[in-house]
């Protein structure tokens, strides 16, 4: 009997022949379940953010979104929901993810360093009153901290969607939703929930805002 066979036969297995050591599905779902109750206690801020974006974007303002890695994908997801739509038909809203433009990202990183990759775009695209949302599982990314600093200098509101508190990004931003889990995968999944719920609230608050604006236009005509 080979050494490989001996090790395999000695491993505890269930009826399907798989190792019973730390089932990944159970472990992952247990981590998510543990985070849901404390997350729910904080998630009321999503209604506040959704209402704010409905007013600001509905009036022609802009949302800038940034993140690294999986959070970069989530930033693009959020921008797509706003420029496109979540559920029902509505006006397109101005949202820019600062991650997809490979030419800008590589040029800025090459010329100014990776810490400036988002900050320089914030200075280019942000206007006073706009919103910068940064997404991070750790809350410690130097390029996001630099972006927040640039946003504040330019008069933008700054929001953080991050992992466990305390962390530097949550402290640096005007408002933050800290997803309470030590597991970055769980944090990213709660970020996805947050994006969808915030967009649901935005759509709810946007409709009466748009209808009121249309009535004003009709009166002016």
N, C-alpha and C positions, 0 to 999 in steps of 0.2 A: 504493500500500500504506500502510495506516495505521500510526501509531507503535505502537499496541497489537499489530498483527499482526507487525511487525518484531521487537518484543521477544519475542513468543511463539515465532516461528519460530527465533530465535537460541538459545532455551533448550535445553540438552541433554535428550533424552528417551530412555526405554527403549522396548521393543517395544509397550507398552501406551499410549504417548503421554504418560506422566507424567514429571514432572521427576525426574531421578536424583539431585538434590541432597539429601543427608541424608535417606534413607528413614526416616520416623518409627518404623515398626515395628522395623526393625533397630536403630536408635538406642536405642529404649526397652528392647528385650529385651537388648541388650548391657549397658546400665546395670544391669538387674536381675541378669543373670548375674554381673557383676563384684562385686555386693554379696553374693551368696549364700554364698560360702565364708567370708568374715569374719563374716557374720551367724550362720552355723552354729556358729562357734566360741563365740559368746556365748549362743546360744539355749538352752543347758542350764538357764538360770535359769527357763525356762518350766515345767519339771517341778517345780522348787522352789515356784514360785508356785501351780501347779495343786494340789499337795499341801497347801499352806498353806490355800488357799481351800476345799478339800474338808473339812478339819478345821473351819475357822472357820464357813463357811456351813452346813455340815452340822449344826453345833451351834446354829444360829439367829443367827449373826453376819451382818454386812452388808458389802457392797462398794459403794463410791461411785466413780463414773467420770466424768471430765470431759475436755473437749477443745474446740477451736474449729474452725469450718469443717468440712473433711472429717474431722478428728479428732473432732468432735462426733458426726458420723454413726457413726463407729467406736465411740465410747463407747456410743451407743444400741444398736448391733449387739451389743456384748459383754453389755450388760444383758439384751437380749432372749434371747440364748443361755442365760443362767443362769436367768432367770425361766421361760422356756420350756424348750427342750432343744436339744442339739446333734445327737445321733443317737438314742440309746436312751431309753426312758421312764425317768424318775427324778423325785424330789421337786423341787418348785420351790425355787429359792434366791433369797435377798434380794439384789438388785443394783439400784442406782438410778443412772441417768444424770442428771447435773445440768444437762442442756441442753434437754430437750423442753418443760418447763413455761413456756410463753411469758409467762404472767402473772407468775410469780415472777422470771423472767429480766429482764423489762422493768421491773418494780417495783423490784427491787434495783438495777439499773443506773441507773434514774432517781433513786432516793433516795440511793444510796451511791456511785455511780460503777461503771463497768464492771469495774474491777479487783477489786471485791468480789463479783462475780456468782456465783462458785463458793465463795468463802471463807465467805460467810454461810450458804449451804446446807450446807456441811460442818459448821459450828457447830450447825446445826439438826438434822441427821440423823445425824451421826457419833457413835459411842460408843467409849469406850476399848477397844482391841483390834480395832476394825474396820479396814478397809483402804481407802485412797484410791489409785486409779490415775489418773494423768494421762497424756494422750496428746498429743504435739506433734511436728511435723516439725522445728521450729527449736529447741525446748527453751528458748525465751526468752520465752514469753507471760507478761506481768505478772499476769494474773488466775489463771493456774495456779500461779505462784510464791506468790501470796497464799493460794491454797487449800492448798498444801502447808504453809505456815507455820501456818495455822489448824488443819490436821489434826494437826500435831505438838503444838500447844498442847492439843488435845483428847485426845491419847493414841492417835492412829491410826497404823498402819503406812503408809508412803508409798512407792509404786512409780511409776517413770517409764518410759513406752514412748516413746522419742524418736528423733531423727535422730542425725547424727554427733556424736561426742564430741570435745572437751569442750563442755558446755553447762550453763547455770545450773540447769535442772531436774534433770538427772542428778546434779549436785553436791548439790542441796538434798534429794533423796529418799534414803530408807534404801537402796533398791536401784533399779537402772536397767538396761534393755536398750536399748542405743544401736544403731540400725540404720545401718550404715556406707555411706551414699550421700549425695552432695551434691544429689541430685534428690528434691524433695519427693514426687513421684509414686511413685517407687520406695520411699521410706520408708513411705508410706501402704500400699503393697501388702505390704510386710514386716510392717506392723502388723496387717494382716488375717490373714496367715499366723500371726502370734504369737497373736492372739485365738483362732483355731481350735485351734492346738496346745495352748495353755494349757487350753482347755476340754476337750480330749481327755484331758489328764493329770488334770484335776479329776474327770472322770467315772470314770477308772480308779481313783483313790484314794478316791472318795466311796463306792463300793459296799461295800467291807469296813467302812468307818466306819459306814455306816447299818445294816448287818447286825449289827455289834457293839452298837450302840445299841438295836436291836430286841430282841436277846437279853437285854440288861440290863433292859429294860422287862418282858419276859416273866418273868424271875426275880423282879422286884419284885412283880409281881402274884401 
